[in-house]
């Protein structure tokens, strides 16, 4: 497979962020392709875990968030044997809107025996904000992907004005393009206050997918996720359909509490995974 061009069927047209991680003969992971256009900026390559083999990148945005009619795309691939982690420098503000939507599209791929972590901070929906979010994950044999996706809402004027709408979806496919699992939800701000729609104590909503085709690893991930969030606010973990891993869902009173719960879950999964 060529890694110097965006694969066919990626669902993205010239994404503003395009990263490819490759494993060197030494075992270290490096960026073999890096293209970051507005609004994205990629900091220098860091090492994760002190091993010198895992690459860590922090993505920054110079736009101040997502605005009405924005259409942003990100594409990240870890080639065979690579070990990489992509994070964001801060939460993404989805600003107030008068009519349209902001659109975010992400495609991540972990090839054979690769490890790829996609761990952005939450998206914060301001009053009237409308966001569609699509994440497509491609999982090859022996690979593992940690995929976090979380949202909260905020009214700076404290007038109780809700966000507009949130339409979020995650699709997981194998290397042949076969759909293994899909998570999809749509929320209307006026009827879903607080975000998550369970009770007034929950204002933040997030999920963590541990994507793997190894059933034993998936079962171990469920156990570690349950243990890590046993005293979390409102959380549950289970196996994903299609034999593609485990899934944790968390509702929390605020974004800080949500982030703390997800961080604990991520650390727990890493402790039982190779």
C-alpha positions, 0 to 999 in steps of 0.5 A, a space after each residue: 500500500 502506498 503511504 504518500 497519498 490519501 487512500 481511495 475511499 477515505 471520505 476526505 477531500 484534501 484534509 487539512 491535517 494529514 499525518 503518517 507514522 512509520 517504524 524505522 529499522 531501529 524500532 523508533 516511530 517517526 513522521 514519514 508524512 506531515 502536512 498541516 494546513 490552516 487551521 492546524 499546526 503540529 508541534 515537534 515530534 515527542 516520545 511517549 512513555 520514555 521508551 524512545 519507540 512511541 511517537 507523540 504529536 500534539 495538534 494545535 488549532 490557530 482558528 480559535 475553534 470551529 465556526 459556522 460552515 467550517 468543514 475540517 478534515 484530519 487523516 492519520 495513519 500508523 503503518 505496520 509496527 508503528 506506535 503513535 499517539 495524537 493529542 490536541 493542545 486544548 478543547 475545541 470550542 464550537 462557536 455560536 451559529 445562526 443557521 448552518 453547521 460546522 463539520 468535522 471529519 476524521 479518518 484514522 488507520 492502524 495497519 498490521 501490528 501498529 498502535 495508534 492513540 487518537 486522544 483529543 480534548 473534548 469539543 465544547 458546544 456554545 449556545 446555538 452551536 451545531 456540529 456534525 462529527 464523523 470518525 472513520 477508523 480502519 483496523 488491520 490484523 494485530 493492530 490496536 487503536 485507542 479512540 476518544 470522543 467527548 463533548 460538553 456544553 457551555 454558556 458564557 453568558 450564563 443565560 441557560 441558552 442551549 447548544 443547537 445540535 450535535 450529530 456524531 458518528 464513529 464507524 469501525 471497518 476492517 482492512 477490506 472496508 467491511 463495517 464492524 461497528 458503528 456508534 451514532 447519536 443525534 442530540 437537539 440542544 433544546 431537548 437534551 439539556 444537559 448534554 447526555 439527557 440523563 439528569 441535571 448532574 451530567 453535563 459532559 459526555 464521552 466515550 473511549 473505544 479500544 479497537 482490536 481484533 484480538 478477542 482476549 485483548 478486548 475482554 481484558 480491556 472491558 475488565 480494565 475499563 470497568 475497574 478504572 471507572 467503578 467510582 465514576 459518575 455514570 459509566 459502562 463498558 462492554 464488548 463492541 459488535 463485530 469482534 472489534 474491541 471494547 467500548 466505554 461510555 461516561 457521563 460526568 458533571 463537567 469536562 474536567 471530571 470527564 477528562 479525569 475518568 477517561 485518563 484513568 481508563 486510558 492508563 488502565 487499558 495501556 497497563 494490560 495491553 502490549 
